[in-house]
Amino acid sequence: MERFSPFNTHTLRGVGRRSWASGRFWLNASLARLCLGMAIWMGLGMGQTALAQGLDGAAPTATHFQRIIFLASADSPLHQEVFQGLARTLPRDKEPVFTAMESPDAALWIQSADCHNCLIITSGTRAAESAQSQTRKARVLSITVPTISYERVMGSRDDDPRFAAIFMDIPLERRMEIVRRHVPVLHRFAIVQSPGFGTNLDNTSLREKDDPQSLLRFAAEEDDLIPTFIRASREADAIITVPDRRIYNPRTIVSIMMTTYRQGTPLIGHSEALHRAGALMSIHSPPQALGREAGQFIQSLNGPDGWVAVRRHTQVHQVSINHQVARSLRITVEEP
């Protein structure tokens, strides 16, 4: 049976406590566009409402965000779940509006929320790119985005105080620590990545500090992907994945899983999808948890005046264990 969701249309999405579970009243597309168009006309045309902050651009004191927009990279189950976690965390007076990049109204929603006392929450890399290029005044909180993708999007604007981010990836050192706690016999890990992946100053510094007794790195091109995984499997106790889509994608994942399985080397994933594909263990942040964490961060602020341009990793994670793979590889996974 198909699960009911209010996100099946590309009109004004569910807002906060107007719960998808209760099936309450939804605005239709024409009314949504009419209301939005009037809001933009009144704010940007008349220059006297909260949408426009005055001719001099000065922002009035505000203890609450006047408008919160949730901009998703796609109208997909992943981003819908993130939104649900967020909306359930925020009170009625901070209800967000859901819109996706492919929605015909997305540009209008971004325009309507580009004010000093407005907040745009982006979910996914494409949404972060859009907010970075199309806004001039709004605060922007980016979630459901890996660190390396966000750094690429921000570029020279990395220190812009309007932008904050909670990265979805778990730091490598933390993941290795978690794995060793569950499987103490795994000591030496390998990373297979594409050439140039993560070549910023911070990651370069981390690579220079790698302990070769505990972490090895292998660079793989498309034409030598499988031979590289064979070498990595022979030299390490386990292969720990990174969010490098040139290596881990729907086209390559089956071959990677079969190769490492034949070598008897477990794969430690960074997403639920890799767990389902056959990784021994996956350490990741569930979508709704990412949304709740963003909501708690927003709640901790005193509106725009209390804005803090944080750039940090998520503090929540889930460990998914594939016990069938563990039995096949004769690996004992402990539950600490």
C-alpha positions in Angstrom: 0.0 0.0 0.0 1.3 3.4 -0.9 2.1 5.6 2.1 0.3 8.8 2.2 2.4 11.9 1.8 1.5 15.6 1.3 4.6 16.0 -0.8 3.1 14.4 -3.9 2.4 17.8 -5.5 4.6 20.6 -6.5 2.5 23.3 -4.8 2.8 24.8 -1.4 4.0 22.0 0.9 3.0 21.0 4.4 3.9 23.4 7.1 4.9 22.6 10.6 2.0 21.2 12.7 -0.3 20.9 9.7 0.5 17.3 10.0 0.7 14.9 7.1 -0.6 12.3 9.5 -3.8 14.2 10.2 -4.4 15.0 6.6 -5.5 18.6 7.4 -6.4 21.3 4.9 -3.9 22.0 2.1 -3.8 25.1 -0.1 -4.1 24.5 -3.8 -1.5 25.6 -6.4 -3.3 28.7 -7.6 -4.0 30.0 -4.2 -0.4 29.4 -3.1 0.9 31.3 -6.1 -1.5 34.2 -5.5 -0.6 34.5 -1.9 3.1 34.3 -2.6 2.9 36.8 -5.4 1.0 39.3 -3.2 3.6 38.8 -0.4 6.5 39.5 -2.8 4.7 42.5 -4.4 3.9 44.0 -1.0 7.3 43.4 0.4 9.5 44.2 -2.6 7.2 46.7 -4.4 6.0 48.8 -1.5 9.2 48.5 0.5 7.4 48.9 3.8 6.9 45.3 5.1 9.1 42.8 6.7 10.1 41.3 3.4 12.0 44.5 2.5 14.1 46.0 5.2 14.0 49.6 4.2 15.8 51.6 1.6 18.9 51.8 3.7 19.1 48.0 4.1 19.2 48.2 7.9 17.8 45.3 9.7 15.4 46.0 12.6 15.8 44.1 15.8 14.1 40.7 15.6 13.8 37.9 18.2 12.0 35.6 15.7 12.5 34.7 12.1 9.7 36.2 10.1 9.8 33.5 7.5 11.4 30.1 7.3 11.7 28.3 4.0 12.9 24.7 3.6 14.5 24.4 0.1 15.2 20.8 -0.9 17.4 19.7 -3.8 14.7 17.3 -4.9 11.2 16.4 -3.9 12.4 13.0 -2.7 11.7 10.7 0.3 15.1 11.6 1.8 14.4 15.4 1.9 10.8 14.8 2.9 12.0 12.9 6.0 14.5 15.6 6.9 11.7 18.1 6.6 9.4 16.1 8.8 12.0 15.9 11.5 12.5 19.6 11.3 8.8 20.6 11.3 8.0 18.4 14.3 10.8 20.1 16.3 9.7 23.7 15.6 6.7 25.4 17.3 3.7 26.9 15.4 5.2 30.3 15.2 8.3 29.0 13.4 6.5 26.8 10.9 8.6 26.2 7.7 7.4 26.1 4.1 8.6 23.1 2.0 9.7 23.7 -1.6 11.9 21.8 -3.9 14.3 22.9 -6.7 12.1 21.4 -9.4 9.0 23.2 -8.1 7.8 26.1 -10.4 7.4 28.3 -7.3 10.9 27.6 -5.9 12.5 30.8 -7.2 9.5 32.9 -5.9 9.8 31.3 -2.4 13.6 32.0 -2.3 12.9 35.6 -3.4 10.2 36.1 -0.8 12.5 34.8 2.0 15.6 36.9 1.0 15.2 39.3 3.9 17.4 40.1 6.9 14.9 38.5 9.3 14.3 35.4 7.2 15.9 32.0 7.3 16.4 29.5 4.4 17.2 25.9 5.3 18.7 24.0 2.4 18.7 20.3 2.2 21.2 18.8 -0.3 24.0 20.2 -2.3 22.0 21.7 -5.2 19.8 23.6 -2.8 22.9 25.0 -1.0 24.2 26.1 -4.4 21.0 27.8 -5.2 20.8 29.7 -1.9 24.4 30.7 -2.1 23.9 32.3 -5.6 20.4 33.7 -5.3 20.3 35.3 -1.8 21.8 38.5 -0.5 20.2 39.1 2.9 18.7 35.9 4.3 20.4 33.7 6.8 21.1 30.2 5.3 21.4 27.0 7.2 22.6 24.1 5.1 21.9 20.5 6.1 22.0 17.0 4.5 25.2 18.0 2.8 28.7 16.4 3.1 31.5 18.7 4.3 33.5 18.5 1.0 30.4 19.4 -1.1 29.6 22.4 1.1 33.2 23.7 0.9 33.1 23.4 -2.9 29.8 25.3 -3.0 30.9 28.1 -0.8 34.3 28.6 -2.3 35.6 32.1 -1.5 32.5 32.9 0.5 33.3 30.3 3.2 33.6 33.0 5.9 30.4 34.8 5.0 28.5 35.1 8.4 25.1 34.7 6.7 25.8 31.0 6.1 25.8 28.2 8.6 26.0 24.4 8.1 25.6 21.1 9.9 27.4 18.5 7.9 25.8 15.1 7.5 29.0 13.1 7.4 30.5 11.6 10.5 34.2 12.6 10.9 36.5 9.8 9.8 38.3 9.5 13.2 34.9 9.1 14.9 33.8 6.4 12.4 37.0 4.4 13.0 36.5 4.7 16.7 32.9 3.4 16.5 34.0 0.4 14.2 36.7 -0.6 16.6 34.3 -0.6 19.5 31.9 -3.0 17.6 34.6 -5.1 15.9 37.8 -5.0 18.0 39.7 -7.2 15.6 39.7 -4.6 12.9 42.8 -2.4 13.3 43.9 -1.3 9.9 41.6 0.5 7.5 41.8 1.5 3.9 40.2 4.3 2.0 39.7 4.2 -1.8 39.0 7.6 -3.4 39.3 9.3 -6.7 42.4 11.4 -7.4 41.9 14.9 -6.0 39.0 14.0 -3.7 39.1 16.2 -0.7 42.1 18.3 -1.8 41.6 21.3 0.5 44.0 22.4 3.2 42.2 20.7 6.0 42.0 17.4 4.3 45.6 17.6 3.1 46.6 18.2 6.7 44.7 15.2 7.8 46.3 13.0 5.1 49.7 14.1 6.3 48.8 13.0 9.8 47.5 9.6 8.8 49.0 6.8 10.8 50.1 4.2 8.1 49.6 1.5 10.7 45.9 2.3 11.0 44.9 4.0 7.8 45.9 3.6 4.2 44.7 5.6 1.2 44.4 4.4 -2.4 43.6 6.5 -5.4 41.5 4.8 -8.1 40.6 5.8 -11.7 37.6 4.3 -13.4 39.6 1.9 -15.4 41.5 0.4 -12.4 38.7 0.5 -9.8 38.5 -3.2 -9.1 42.3 -3.8 -9.1 42.6 -1.0 -6.6 39.9 -2.5 -4.3 41.7 -5.8 -4.5 45.0 -4.2 -3.4 43.3 -2.3 -0.6 41.5 -5.4 0.6 44.8 -7.3 0.8 46.5 -4.6 2.8 43.7 -3.7 5.3 41.4 -5.3 7.7 38.4 -3.3 6.4 37.7 -0.7 3.8 35.9 2.5 5.1 33.9 4.4 2.5 33.9 8.1 1.8 31.2 10.2 0.1 33.0 10.2 -3.2 30.4 9.6 -5.9 33.0 8.9 -8.6 33.9 5.8 -6.6 30.6 4.8 -4.8 27.6 5.1 -7.1 24.8 2.9 -8.4 26.9 1.8 -11.4 29.9 0.6 -9.4 28.6 -0.5 -6.0 27.7 -4.1 -7.0 31.2 -4.7 -8.4 32.8 -3.2 -5.3 30.7 -5.3 -2.9 31.4 -8.5 -4.8 35.2 -7.8 -5.0 35.6 -7.0 -1.3 33.4 -10.0 -0.3 35.5 -12.4 -2.4 38.6 -11.0 -0.6 37.0 -11.5 2.8 37.4 -7.8 3.6 34.3 -6.0 5.1 33.2 -2.7 3.8 32.3 0.0 6.4 29.7 2.3 4.8 28.8 6.0 5.4 25.1 5.7 4.4 22.0 3.6 4.8 22.1 2.8 1.1 25.5 1.1 1.4 24.3 -0.9 4.4 21.4 -2.2 2.2 23.9 -2.9 -0.6 25.9 -5.3 1.6 28.3 -3.3 3.8 29.1 -5.1 7.1 28.3 -1.9 9.0 27.2 1.6 8.1 27.6 4.7 10.3 25.3 7.4 9.2 22.8 10.0 10.3 19.1 9.2 9.8 17.2 11.9 7.8 14.7 12.7 10.5 17.5 13.0 13.0 19.2 15.5 10.8 16.0 17.5 10.6 15.5 17.4 14.4 19.1 18.5 15.0 18.5 21.5 12.7 15.3 22.4 14.5 17.0 22.2 17.8 19.8 24.5 16.5 17.2 27.0 15.3 15.4 26.9 18.6 18.6 27.7 20.4 18.9 31.0 18.5 17.3 34.2 19.6 16.0 34.8 16.1 18.2 36.7 13.6 19.9 38.7 16.3 21.2 35.5 17.9 22.4 34.0 14.6 25.6 32.0 14.8 27.4 30.9 11.6 28.3 27.5 12.8 30.1 25.0 10.6 30.2 21.6 12.3 29.5 18.0 11.8 26.2 16.4 12.9 26.2 15.1 16.5 23.8 12.3 15.9 24.6 9.0 14.2 23.1 5.5 13.8 25.0 2.2 13.5 23.4 -0.3 11.1 24.9 -3.8 11.2 24.4 -6.4 8.5 24.4 -9.6 10.6 24.1 -11.8 7.5 27.3 -10.4 6.0 29.0 -10.7 9.4 28.1 -14.5 9.5 29.3 -15.0 6.0 32.6 -13.3 6.7 32.8 -15.0 10.1 33.2 -11.7 11.9 31.9 -11.2 15.4 30.2 -7.9 15.9 29.8 -6.8 19.5 27.0 -4.6 20.9 28.8 -2.3 23.4 
